[in-house]
């Protein structure tokens, strides 16, 4: 078993490390000075701790296990998440997104047909979840040096792209510099 935690004083203490070792559990911590190293786990922990029936303490391991099993089932199958268009994670995971959204669309269209005056922006459509979500999105492969275009202006800070041929008033000159910066530093 691996237990993941942030780098708080209690979580990094020698006493807790010794307890984990005695229980045969491994410790896992976020990187130093990175508050959102694993935002999905952090969000899940917060949701768990702030749920309405989370107890101050559990009387036994079995009580904790039962509570967590019930919580995880509700979280995955019944709780609607704003980050995935108010769908349950199980609906997205098991490919039920289109079925759920078609029922939602039918309900919205029926409501619109019954009371179009309530919909000032026209016929409603349900939100859709993002096609992909990443903690660390895959980047394009690095292919050598990158180019940066830098506009340096004196007397006033103006964002221009591309630079204007005619600069007014107080600006005495502009320098357009294209520099190649190596990725190998």
Secondary structure, DSSP 4 states (H G I P E B T S, - for coil): -EEEE---TTTT-HHHHHHHHHHTPEEEEPPTT-TTTTHHHHHHHHHHHTSTT--SS-SSHHHHHHHHHHHHHHHHHTPPBGGGTTB-HHHHHTT-HHHHHHHHHHHHHHHHHH-GGG-TTSS-------S---SSPPPPPP-S-EEEEEEEESSS----SSPPS---TT---EEEEEEEE-S--
